[in-house]
Amino acid sequence: MHIPFTPNHIQLVSACYPPNAALLTAGPEYAPNSQELSRLTYYAANRPEKINKLGSELEKRVKTDARKAAAGNTRARASLLITLAIFKALATECRRDMALLSPSLLSSANVTLSSLSADLEIAARAATVFTTWTTYTDGLIIGVDLKVTDDYMSCLRHFARLGHIDHEDHETRNRTRLIGLAALVGAVNSEALYKPSAQFQPQSTSRWSMVLVDVSSLRSRNRLGEIKEQPNSPILDEFRSRPTLERRAASIHIHIDGDQGPASGDVANTAIRATSSLLGHTRGAQASLVLQAALDTLDERGGWTQLEHCQWLAEKAAEWTQYQYRYGIPTRLVECLAGDQDASEPTQRHTTLAAMITAVFTSPTPLVNLSTSDIVASLVSITIRRITVSPDDSLVPALVECISSLGTHVYYADQIQDLAEDLIRRLVIVELSGIPGVARADRQKARTQAIRCLLAGLLGIIHAADLHDAGKEAEDDAKTLGTSPQLPTATERLSHDGQSQGHTRPSRRTKVAPEIWQDTLSLLCDSDYVVRADYTMALVAYIENEIPKFADKADADGVKRPRPLADGPTQQSKTLNTMIFGDSTTRFLNALHACVYALSTSPRLGLQSNSSPPSPERTSPANGDDVSARTGDAGESTTTDRRSMNLPSRSRRTSIVLRMLKDAPARMSVSTRVAADFSDFGNVLAVLTAVHEQLPVRSLLAGIPMLVALDSATRSGESYDPSTAITVRAIKELVAKTWLVVGKVWECPAIIGIAEKALSALPPALSLPSLPDWQFGSLQPPQRPIPFPSDLQASNHFPDIDTNAILEALSSSESVQEATGFGKDDLLRRFIADWSPNSAYKDSIETKPRLDSLSGDGLSPLIKVAPTLMHADNVSMQSLARSGRGVGVTDLREALEGRSSMSNPNLAGRVPSISTLDHTSSVFPGDQFARLTPQRSRPQRAKPRPGEVREVLNKLGIGRQNGGGGFKSSFPVMQKTQSRTQPTFTPPYTT
C-alpha cells in the first residue's frame, strides 16, 4: 500500500517484499521480488549517497523482524530472510561503495546471529551476507570505526561457535559446523584479515577455535596429502585470483531435509582448507600470531592430551606457511616451551610442545632462515633448567630428542660444526662448574645428567645430519627434500665393523674438527662411570664416522692397504711432515692416548680428584668456590655460592688435565688400586680398536708408544695383591687384544700369533665386555658398571707379551714402511721412544708447527707488534723494518732516477740505526745462512748506488731472492740457496 509522502528509498525497499499474506508462502527460497530488487540495486548503484539511507532502513527492518522471529513469529522470520537477501544483492551491486554499506550490513548480521543462530536457514542466509561483504571489502574500515569493528568481531565469534558446536544429531551438527566454517573461510580470504594489523591476533584466535574440531574427523589422513595439490574448494576458487571488483561471492545453503547430510570428513576437510589458506597468506609475525592463537585454543579446550593431533598440527602449520616465513613456527614453539620452563613438575603441555618441536624439525619441510644456533641455545638452556629443578625430570628425554632433530635441517656447510661447537662449549662448562642453583645433595647427579643430555644431543645432531646428507645423495631415494621423516631407530645405528649407508658418500657438510672435540676427551676419565660409558660410545661414533681421515683408514675388512698415488688426500696424510709435526688429528690422538693410559692405570679419576682449590690469584671466586663440587663426591663441598658459567680459559683447563694425568703411574706397584671398573677396560678396547681401524697410519706413531708404556707398567718381578692382580690381568688382555687389532689391520701374521699366544697364556676369566647397542637421537638409560669377576684365580705372576718381537715385526712390515715413509730403524726408534701421558698431552696442545705456515708465523715478536706502532712518531719503529710503509712503483721510479728509494720522511736527516730484523726463515728453521743479518741504514744519496734498483725489485718480489745483494727483503719469501735445496715433500693440510 502506497503511503503519501513516503521517501523514495523506503518505497523501493518496501516494493521488494511480497504482500504480508504471501510471506508464509514465499518459501523455501524466501527471495525478494526480482524486478523490484533490480530497481533498488540500480538506484543504489547510481546514487551512492543514498546507500547509507538504504542500509539504515534495512537494518531497522532486521532488528524488528529478528526480535519478532525470536518470539516465534513466522511472518517476521520470512521477512527477515528476504531482508538478508536484499542486503546480499545490494552488497554485490554496490561493491565499489562497500564502505558506505558496511556499518548497517555488519550490524544486521550481528543482530541476526545473536537472536537466531540456532535457526540453520537464517544462519546460512546471514553467513551468505557476511561472506559477500568479506569478498568485496578492502578491510580499511576495520580498526577505524569502532562500532563496525565490534560488529565484525562479534560475527566472527558467532561463526566460530557454530564451527565447533556439539549436537546430539550427527547430521545437524555437521550442517551447523559447515555453515560456520564457510563464513570463516570467507573471512580468511578477506582483506579485512590482513589490512588492520592490530586486529589480526583477535581474528586469528576466533578462527582457530573452529579449526580444532573433533580429532576423530581429522584422522582421515588419506585425503590430507591431496589438500595441497587439489583446488581449495568452490568457496576458495576466487581468493586473490581476480581483483576485488571482479570476484564472485559464494552463496551458503543448508541441505534439504531428507537428503544425506554431510560427513565428518567434509567438515574436517573444510576446516583444514581454511587453515591452509590462512597460513598460506600470512607473513613472519602473523604466522607466529596464528600459531600462538592455536596454542591458546589448545589451552582453553584442553587439547594437549591429543599428542598425535598436536604433532600433525605443528607439522602442517610449518608446511602451509609461506616458504620464507616457516622459521617462525618452530621459533614460537620453543619460545612457548621456554616461557614455562620453571614449573615444578612437567605437565602434558610441556611434553606435547616438545613433541611438536621434534615433529617440525623431523618433517621434510624446509625451514630456511631458521637460526639454528639460537634454537639449540634455547633448548639447551631449557634442558639445564629442567635438570636444575629435578635431575630425574621426565621432560629431559623429550628435550634431547628436540636437540637431536635439529640436525635434520642443514643449510650451510659449517652448520653442524657450529652447533657441535656450541654444545661442546656448554659441555666443558658443565664438566668443570657443574649446574648452578642445584641443591648440594643433587649436585653430582645433576651434573651427570646434564653431561649425558649434552652428549646425546651432540651425537644425535651429527647422526641426523648424516641421514639428511645421505638422503640428498641417494638418487633412488623416494624422500623429498632429503630429510629424515623420523628420528633413527635402534636398528639404524652404525656398526663397528663397517661404514653405514649414510657415510659412504662424500659429505656436503663440514665435519666436526678434532680441535673442537678434543676439549671433551677429559670426560673419558670422569669420576662418574655413567659419564665415562656414555662418552665412550660418543667417542667411538665420532672416530668411526666424523673425524677427518683423508682416506687414512682401513678397508671394509679391517685391513690397511696402500692407496694409489692419485688419492691426493691420502698421499698428503702420509707425508713426512705430518708424521713428524702432526696435524689436528694427530694432536687429537696424542690427547686421546694420554687419557686412555690415565683411565687404565690411575688410582683416582676426575679433573679435581687430587688437587686443592685454585688460588685466588689464578681463578675468580666464582670459579674457585665449587672446586670440590666437581669431584666425584659432591657432598664434600662446603660452599653454596652461585658458580660462574663463564668458559674457563684453555690454559687453566690444560693445567687441570695435566694435574689429573700426574696420577697415572709409570709402573704399577704390587698394591696399586686402579679406579677404573672392569667395563672401563672393555670401553678402552673399543676406543683403541676404532682408532687403529679408522686411523691406522696416525695411530701407529701416536698409539704404539702408549701400548709399550702400558705394557711396561704391568711388568713387575714381584707378586701382586689379589685386587691388583685382577686389574693387571685386565690390562694385559687389553694390550694383547689391541696388538691383535694392529696385526689384522697391517696384515702381520707374526703380531697376530704373538698376541694370540699371550691371550691364551692368561688365566681364564670373563672376557672384556663390549659396548652395548645404542640409539642415536635419544637419551638412553644410564649404564651400570660391570665389576671385576670375583672367581678369578689370580696367579702370582702373569706372562708378559713379547713386545720386542712385535715391534720388530711391525717395523719390518713393508706396508707400514710404505705408509709412514720411515725405514725400519726410524720406526723402531719412534716406537720405543720414552712416552708418558703428560708429554703426550703436551704434544696435543702445541702450537701450529712453523712448517705449516709460510705467511709470517716465524717472524720476530718485534715484527708482530709493528702494526700497533705504525701511528707512533718513534724513530725506533723504523728499525723494525726497512720501511714503515709498503714499497711501490714510486720507489722503483725514484731508484731509476737516482734518488734514494728510502724516501720515507721519517728517516730523512736521521742518524743511522741498526735493524733488528733477525727472525729465522719460515722455511728452514734453525739455519743460520737464511737469517737476516743486521744492516745499517743509509742516509739519502744524490747519486744512485749499485744494486739500489735490484733492492727495490727484491722488495716488490720481482728480483732474485738469493741473498746476493746488500739488503734483503723485510718479509722474505722462500729463498733459494745453493747449499741446500727445498725438500720434495708436500706440507700437510692445515686445519
Buried (B, 14 or more C-beta within 10 A) or exposed (E): EEEEEEEEBBBBBBBBBBEEEEBEEBEEEBBBBEEBBBBBBEBBBEEEEBBBBBBBBBBBBBBBBBBBBBEEBEBBBBBBBBBBBBBBBBBBBBBEBBBBBBBBBBBBBBBBBEBBBEBBBBBBBBBBBBBBBBBBBEBEBBBEBEEBBEBBBBBBBBBBBBBBBEEEEEBBBBBBBBBBBBBBBBBBBBBBBBBBEEBBBBBBBBBBBBBBBBBEBBBEEEEBEEBEEEEBBEBBEBBEEEEBEEBEBBBBEBBEEEEEBBBBBBBBBBBBBBBBBBBBBBBBEBBBBBBBBBBBBBEEEEBBEBBEBBBBBBBBBBBBBBEEBBBBBBBBBBEBBBEEBEBEEBEBBBBBBBBBBBBBBBBBBBBEBBEBBEBBBBBBEBBBBBBBBBBEBEBBBBBBBBBBBBBBBBEEEEBBBBBBBBBBEBBBBBBBBBBBEBEBEBBBBBBBBBBBBBBBBBBBBBBBBBBBBBBBBBEEEEBEBBBBBEBBEEEBBBEBEBBBEBBEEEBEBBBBBBBBBBBBBBBBBBBBBBBBBBBBBBBBBBBBBBBBBBBBBBEEEBBBEEBEEEBEBBBBBBBBBBBBBBBBBBBBBBBBBBBBBBBBBBBBBBBBBBBEBBEEEEBEEBBBBBBBBBBBEBEEBEBEEEBBBEBBEEEBBBBBBBBBBBBBBEEBEEEBEBBBBBBBBBBBBBBBBBBBBBBBBBBBBBBBBBBBBBBBBBBBEEEBBEEBBBBBBBBBBBBBBBBBBBBBBBBBEBBBBBBBEBBEEBEEBEEBBEBEEBBBBBBBEBBEBBEBEEEBEBEEEBEBBBBEEBBBBBBBBEBBBEBBBBEBEBBBEBBBEEBBBBBBBBBBBEEBBBBBBEEEBBBBEBBEEBEEBEEEEEEEBBBBBBBBEEBEEEBBEBBEEEBBBBBBEBBEEEEEBEBBBEBBBBBBEEEEEBBBEEBEBBEEEEEBBEBBBBBBBBBBEEBEBEBEBEBBBBBBEEBEBEEEEEEEBEBBBEB
